[in-house]
Amino acid sequence: MSRRILALVAVLAIALAILTGLAVRRGVLGPAPQTVAVGGPFQLVDTSGRTVDQDVLKGKWSVVFFGFTHCPDICPTTLFEMGQVEPLLGADAAKVQTVFITVDPARDTVAQMKAYVANPAFPKRLVGLTGSQAQVDATARAYRVYYQKVGDGDDYQVNHAAYSYLMNPRGRFACVLPYELTPEQTAAKIKAAMQDRNGAESC
């Protein structure tokens, strides 16, 4: 596959992911995430090789984002901006973690995920999760996340939803964090959720 075609595939993948996030947010592709059950039991593997489940979300506010380490734009941008959100939260930053779940487990091994999440520009409180294809598929279904492999060989891309989910310290859905938000807007939504006693669907 030529470089020109690969570049076109990458651009189309980014555009589709952004449009998908916006469409879901507005209910164009069905019920918006706020109106349906989001989240549930899952089993994945963290960057130490340890099997974890939904309890990894307990005790902290979690920004859950599905992506992959070979993602050319959306994933590094999202994680970089979450790195900028942390200092905006002040003392509350210690109560928040970012959970990055791969949609490309074939390439995103434990070692690959460990190296990727170590980027100093990313959030200090960043959890990277991978697993078998079946485990990732099941988790994505629970979170109603879209993704699809595009292309063949080692240079394929993965179209995926661009939004993140904010989950409360009980591991329950609080709200969607759209891709187009600035770090300041994201921080404000997280703070608003923290101030809500119910901590669910509150931002």
Beta strands, then each sheet from edge to edge (+ up, - down):
strand 1: 43-46
strand 2: 51-53
strand 3: 61-67
strand 4: 96-102
strand 5: 126-130
strand 6: 147-150
strand 7: 157-160
strand 8: 164-167
strand 9: 173-177
sheet 1: 2+ 1- 5+ 4+ 3+ 8- 9+
sheet 2: 6+ 7-
end
